[in-house]
Amino acid sequence: MRSRISMRLPSTILLVLLLLGYVATPARALKMIVNAQPAGSVTPRCIRNFVSKDSLVVVNVKTNGKKGDGQVLNMSIMDSVGNEYGRPKDVVGESRTAFTAHANAAFDVCFENIQQGSHSYGLNREIDLDIDIGADARDWNAVGQTEKLKPMELELRRIEESVDEIVTQMDYLRQREQRLRDTNESTNDRVKFFALGTLFSLLGLGLWQVAYLRQYFRSKHLI
């Protein structure tokens, strides 16, 4: 019994350490270049991410350039079900947009760089995009000061909320899988009943044709 316990303990510790390392890994900003385009033919550049309902999302944008440099960078945030969370105009320098998701859905952060003037060719904006969701979006320094938490307690609190978010996400995926399974089973039942109905209809039509032809031939004294 002791040997089994001693073998399970290191594996449990390893699993905990891997989980802590996963949730404690900081997010890296995404870098992109958005070229300026004429106002009539602007193609937005979008980044998509998924968010759970009632989750806090913070979108941090840092870009170069200045106002009046021949280009206007506009940003829009909208999810796949039609909820709009912001449309900052003429973004320059640093911009921060925070919102709470209204649904379990994917959301897009899109950028449009509109060219100003007929001689503004070859211009672009460099963008650093950082999207924090859930526990990563909270200001943990403020939480620690408000609740008077020690650094280790604050880190454990952050990890606890991250794990809760993972569990919530897994529950959502399980429910979605269940809905898809129910839809699949319902579709299979409908196809099965349709196939059986078609088969019986064809059999009935064949029997009717045989009976009709037999009666016709008898009336003509052919059989």
N, C-alpha and C positions, 0 to 999 in steps of 0.2 A: 504494500500500500504506500509506503514512504517513497519508494522508487517512482511510482506513478505520479505522486504529487510533485516530486522534484523535477520530473520531466515535463509536467504541464505548466509549472510556474514560469520557466524561462519563455515558453511560447506565449503565455498570456502577457508577460511583460513586453515581449517583442511586438505583439499586436497593439498594445497600448501606445508604445513608442512610435510605431508607424502611424497610428491614427493621430497622435499629437503632432507629429511632423507634417502630416497632410494638412490638418486644419490650421497649423501655425505658419504655413508657407505664405509669404507676402505675395500679393498680386503684382504683376509687372505691367507697366503702361504699354499701350499699343501705339506704335509710331506709324504715321502715314503722311503722304504728300497728296494734296488735292489741288489739281491744276485749275486755273481760272478759265471759265468758259463764257461765251456770249449769253446774254439773258434769255434768248429764245431757244437755246439748245443746251441747257444745263442738265447734266446727268448726275444725280446724287450719289454719294459714296456712303454706304451704310455698313454698320456693324450690328450683328444680331446676337442677342443673349436671351436666356430664359430666366424667368423670375416667378416665384410663388406668390400667391395672393397675400396681401397685407405685409409684404416684405419691404423693408426700406432699401432704396436704391440711390446712390450718389454718383453722379457723372461729373468727373473732373476733366476739363479740357484746357490744354495749354498750347498756344499757337504763337507764331512769330508774326511780324508785320505790324502795321499801324493803320489807323483810319485815314482814308484818303490816299492810299498807295495804289489805287487803280483796281482794287478787288474788294468784294464784300463777302465775308464768310458767314453763312447762315446755318443754323443747326435746328434739327427737329427730333423729337422723341415721341414715338407712337408704338403701341403694341398691336398684335395681330388681330385683336377683336375690336379695334377702333378707338381705344382710349388714348387721348393725347395728353402728354405730360410736360410739354414745354416747346417753345419755338424761339430761342434766343436769336437775335438779329445782330449782324455786323460784329461777330465775336473777335475780340483782339485780346492778347495777353492770356490771363487765366479766367476761366469761367467755371462755376459750380452750380449744378442743378440737382436738387434732391426731390424725391417723390416717393409715394407709397403705392405699390402696385394694386390695381383694382381687380385683377384676375390672374389665374394661373395661365400665363401665356408668354410667348416670345415678344420681345420689344426690340425696336430698331433705333439706333442712334445714327442719324443721317446728316451729312454735310453737303452744302452747295456753295461753291465758290464762284460768284458772279463777276464777270469781267466788267469793269467800268471804263468807258471811253473807247474810242476806235483805235487807239495806239497802244493799248495795254495788252501786249502779246507776250507769251512765255512766262507769265506770272504764276506763282503757286504759293500755297501756305503749308508749312510743316505743322503737323498736329500730333500732340501727345495725348492720348485718350486713356483714361483710367476709370473703370467702372467697378464700384464696390457694392456688394449686395449683402443684405442681412447683417450678420454680426460684424463683417468687415466694414460696413458703412457707418457704424456707430463711433462716436467720439469717446474712446475708452479712457482717455485722460480725464475728461470731464466726469465720466462715471466713477472713476477712482477717487476723484476729489470730492464728489458729492456723497458717495457712500463710505468714504474714508477706508478704502481697501488697500492692502499691502500689494506690492508688485506681483507676488506669487498668487495671491487671492484674485487679483485682477486678471491675470493670465488664465487661471482656472475658470473664472467666470466667462471669459471670452471663448475658451474652448468648449465649455458646457453649452453655450448658445450655438456655437458652430455645429456641435454634435446634434442638438435638437433640430437644427435646420436640415441636417442630413437625414434624420429620421423622418421629418415631415415630408421631405422630397421623396424618400422611399415609399412612404404611405401613399403619396399622390401617384407615383408610378404604378404601385400595386392596384390602386383603384382604376387607373386608366387601363391597365392590362385587363382587369376584370370586365370593364365596359367593352373593350375590343373583343374579348372572348365571348361575351354575351351576344354582341352584334354578329360575330362569326357563326355562332351556333344558330342564331335566329335565321341568318341567311341560308345556312345549310338546310334547315328545316323547310324553308320556303322553296328552295330549289328541289328538295326531295319530293314535296307534295306536288309541285308543278310537274315534275317528271312522271310521277305516278298518275296524275290527272291526264297528262298527254298520252301516256301508254293506254289507259283505259278508254280514252276517247278514240284512239286509233283502232283498238280492238272492237269497240262498239261499231265504229264506222265500217270496218271490214266485215263483221257479221251481218250488218244491214245490207251491204252490197251483195254478199252471197245470197241472202234470202231474196232480195229484189231480183237478181239475175235468175235464180231458180224459178221464181214465180213467172217471170217474163218468158222464159223458155218453155215452161209448161203451157202458158197461154198460146204460144205459137205452135204447140205440139211438136217441139223439137226434142223433148225428153219425155 
